[in-house]
Amino acid sequence: MINSAIDQILKNLPGVAPGREGGFSIFDEKALAGRMDGIVREAVFGDGEAKAAARWLIWETAQELGIRPASIHDFYLARGRGEVAKPHTVPAINLRMMTYDSARAVFRAARARDVGALIFEIARSEIGYTDQRPAEYAAAVLAAAIREGFRGPLFLQGDHFQVSAKKYAAAPEAEVTAVRDLVEEALAAGFCNIDIDTSTLVDLSKATLDEQQRLNYELCADFARFIREREPKGVTISIGGEIGEVGQKNSTPEDLDVFMRGFDARRGALVGISKISIQTGTSHGGVVLPDGTLADVAIDFEVLRALSDKARKDHGMGGAVQHGASTLPDTAFHKFVEAGTCEVHLATAFQNLIMDHPLVPEELRGGVVDWVKTNAADERKAKDTEAQFIYKSRKKAVGPFKKDFWDLPEEARAAIGADLEKQFGFLFDQLGVGGTAELVKTFVEAPVIHRPRPAGGGEKAGPGGKPEDVSGLAD
């Protein structure tokens, strides 16, 4: 039955013809791209076979057009060797809402600047509260690339595949298994970049740095081994480690050296990590003041500079990674490039732009607030004002209201997309990634990976087939 669903879609699609066994060829890219709006809707909201058929079609179309999920590993190692002279910081963009429309805005801004050094990512916690499993996220981003005419390697990343310290303390094997399950799910969806976050297990109460970092580097190395044993043929997955939990104590060069010594000893002969995430003074979502506005945050750019230099010169990586940066003032972003930052993660500001956009109906915005008050009341801290509570908790309403935002009137979606495009363009300019498309292709090979027609609908929802409980994870 799934084959009949695919055949029916292909029969009604312009610009395609029968191709290799079970596949198709494309003779009119523009005509096919024009149908992506409807196909991606089926990939996200369709039922069973229609959803599976749409996702397969998006994947195979992207493969045919040269839009191929890839690993940024070799690009980062080339930077570590000093072979990438262009100063830049790679933006890693988390899309929580209106993912297809938002990704289209990213690609428009990227194409206008010839950007190739660009990552799309989603964190373990976000997968839960945004109701976006990896296969859905990949389909939405790939469909947006097709729609906007993007070509070349495309970097999909699992962000903060994080071990919950609370869950690990209670049931370590179950928590490790949950992260492993998610890794396998992401790899199957086409994610070729995985950031492992075991920094939650750093214990600052221990007497020595090695004791503080030991569980972090041991588990990170174990996850790296797990990934290496499952990476696709011809692909070296880019793996990131983390030495300082975001929002906690700032990282030091000594922390990095201790982590890497332990990690390298435990990983043995296997390929290691390509980057290291550190803490420099930020927090996820920003620091919210009582009136709901964001406080100014002082990032220690000298820490970023020192650890990026050490990561490259002493450990052969691309450099250090900065999390929790999207809500920083506009004047801060060029400083990441000056400090030699390898990668910067950006998320909450894009969610804020959508939720606070003047063309979002007040009825919808009010529905989000009411939902948060009813369903997220247990997350309210004793000292939180109403504004602080709503700001910090409204991300939990993204999943329940996903379809409402996807179904906004065309006028609103177009205006939101245009404003997002401006924001992405500004960030690309500040981060110096314009003109990196050919540079990326110099170091990155994205092999053709065709998929057989799916046997049936459905997707993995989480361990045990149920939505994963992600409470306690960083956002």
Order of alpha helices (4+ residues) and beta strands (2+ residues): alpha-beta-beta-alpha-alpha-alpha-beta-alpha-beta-alpha-beta-alpha-alpha-beta-alpha-alpha-beta-alpha-beta-alpha-beta-alpha-beta-alpha-beta-alpha-alpha-alpha-alpha-alpha-alpha
